[in-house]
Amino acid sequence: MQLVRTGSLVMWNIKNSQDYGCMGVVKSMQTDGDRCVFIVLWADGSLTDYSIGKININNIKVVKF
């Protein structure tokens, strides 16, 4: 499993997506019940929250920890 923490540089990693290769920074991490959620500030200015599972299935790639 790839590690992620606040400040990690991440990339959208779905090759068939028009957003493939888009970069973002993990702005914060939160615990939502029994799951870990991280918030990404994408280069286009949007904020999106993801469960840690998105990294586990490789939809989001940690570029720089």
Helices and strands as residue ranges (DSSP letters): E 9-12, E 23-32, E 35-42, E 47-51, H 53-56, E 60-64
